[in-house]
Amino acid sequence: MNKSDLVKKIEEKEAFISQEDVKLSIDLIIDFISETLRISQRVEVRNFGTFSTRTRDKRISRNPKTGSPILVQSKSHAYFRASKFLKETLNK
């Protein structure tokens, strides 16, 4: 399911909310989570999970085409950890 499918499903389920309002709400939530992660803070959504950032150290990698070594700088990446409730719901 992609974002447009999610917007359609929510709009079908909740008749009093317009498709534009659903799309705006989803965009605002994604923007808020992205901005919070950008400043290296975590976002916890109860009964769903936690979004945080992790840092990968710099390392030496290989160019797959030539095999020559390349220095890859350290970088941050987004990390999601599912809540206990979500894991239990998925495994019922």
N, C-alpha and C positions, 0 to 999 in steps of 0.2 A: 504494500500500500504506500503510495506517495502522498505528498501534501495535498494535492487537488482531490484525491480520493477521500482523504480524511475530512476535508472541508465538505464534500458532498454528503458523506455519511452522517456527519454531525448535523448538517442542515436538514436532512431527511428525518433524523430522529427527533430533533427539537424544532417544531414548526414555527415557533414564535421568533426564532433567530434567523436573520437573513444571511445569505451566503457571503456577502461582503463583510458583515460583522464577524462571522466565524473566521474568515481569512485574515482580517485585521487582528483578531485576538491571537491566532496562531503565530502570525508574524511578530507581534509584540512579545509573546512569550519566548520565541526563538531568539529575538534580538536581545532580550534581557539576559537570557542564559549565556549567550555568546559574549556579551559585554562583561558579565560577571567573571566568566572564565578568562577573558583577556587580561583582567587585572589580578589573575591568580587567586581568586576566591572560589569557594565551592557553592553549589546549589543543591539543596536537599529537598526532594519532593516526597513527602510522607507516603508510605505504601506504594511507592514507585521505584525510587532509587536516588542515587547521588551522582552529580556531575562534578568532576574536578579536573585539574590539569596535572600532568606528570612531565618530567623533563628527561629527555634522552641525552646522555652524555655524548661529547664529541668522540668520533671514532674514525678509524681508517677503514674505508670500504674499497670495493673494486668496481671499475668500469666494466660492465658485462660484455661490452663489445671488444674492448682492447685488453682487458685484464690488468690495466695499470691502476696503481693505488690512488685513491682520492680521499682527501680529508673532508669528512662530513661534520659540520659544526653542530653544537648542541642545540636542541630545539624542544619546544613544548608541544604536547599533544593532548587532546581531550580524552578523558577516561570516564566511563560510566560503570557504576556498580549497582546492580539490581538489589532491591530491598528483599528482606526475608519474605514478606507478604507476596511480592510479585513472583518470587521463585516458587513458593508454595502454590500459588494460583496456576502457574504454568505446568506444574507437575501433578495436578489432580487427575 
